[in-house]
Amino acid sequence: MAHDLAEIAKERGIQYFLISYVDLFGVLRAKLVPASAIKGMQKNGAGFAGFATHLDQTPAHPDTLAVPDPDSLIQLPWKREVGWLASDVYCGGELVADAPRNLLKKQIAKAKARNLQMKTGVECEFFLLARDGKSVADVYDDYPKPCYDQLALMRQYDLIKELCDYMLEMGWGPYQNDHEDANGQFEMNWEYDDVLKTADRHVFFKYMTKTLAEKYGMRATFMPKPFNTLTGNGCHMHVSLWDGERNVFEDEAGELGMSKLAYSFLGGVMHSAADLCAIFNPTVNSFKRINAPITASGATWSPNSITYTGNNRTHMVRIPEANRFEFRLMDGATNPYLSPAALLMAGLDGIDNDRDPGERLDINMYTDGHTLKNVRKLPLNLLDALRLLESSEVVRAGFGDGFVNSYIKLKMAEWNSFMSHASAWERLHNLDC
Ligand SMILES: [Mg+2]
């Protein structure tokens, strides 16, 4: 049987499987299962106490069961006797409504019913820090305008090469690696693909990068804005929609070569962008990237308004070529499953309701954005974003009340935890009041 994991283990010399799932906060949870036990686990799933992770459950809930998806199998390239598996998450015989991969698969099924398939590519920026996480790992990486700095890139050659070699080996089609706009910041790009495949790879890439960075005595972070004065970690997502072999976003006769359907999809995303901000930008820290001052390179590399443009990096949405959109709002903390689920849900809503994205803006938003009247702004903090999400009719209709209520409940608890914590900034500004 092609998908019999016990057989695959024998053929490929896999001794252990990591049966994993990603929770609502994007944390990767797993059980390490010997190959001798994989047959039962493949059928019934591995059991977890879901409430002990970021799922909306209590100790009274029955076991959460992670049923591995054999199509997601990756042999760890640096430890080939271990096979990693993403899972579908069940509880009480039902798919868990707030499990992120389940939610994405639900949106994929909705698209499939319309003969549509979304394809995505992600640009996961990350910092390489010292092991204690307090400073950039490479003490020589201090140039004020370090984007594409060859010296700083090549000082991390051993790690970057190892990661890229593994992506080549796994068949992801990696094609470029660079030093990004902040000291200690890097980006590695691989080919776009089916949305679920890219989401699973996104999860695995974060795990692989963190693990290998530790091997080299460093700590990798995808945190949105770890340093006040340096550019934050974005997670730009390139999106196209396909009917079989045909990219239905393309239309030579359309504006910038994009079809009417593409603009309706974009209209849907722009309509719900503020409501979905709590998913694209899910942490307290996320809003320090969105609202950041410009760095030495002349950009914040992140939007704060809901606008789109052609090949211009100062807006929320860029149309780099006549075949896809680049959504630039998401940051490194975004959940690899929830972000594409949100784009697909909002895009389908746009198609169903023929939503109009309005006029394209060809201005530099960093220098001339203030001249625009009536431009919708993104929320300024997580609380405002959560309130928008909570009251969004489109999101409730598209994701279901179960997911929305659970997400709001867990994220409000996080916001309340943040608010109960007096910071160093407050002591600095308020001690002598
Ligand atoms: Mg980048």
Residues whose N, C-alpha, C, O or C-beta is under 5 A from the ligand:
A	BS01	MG	E187
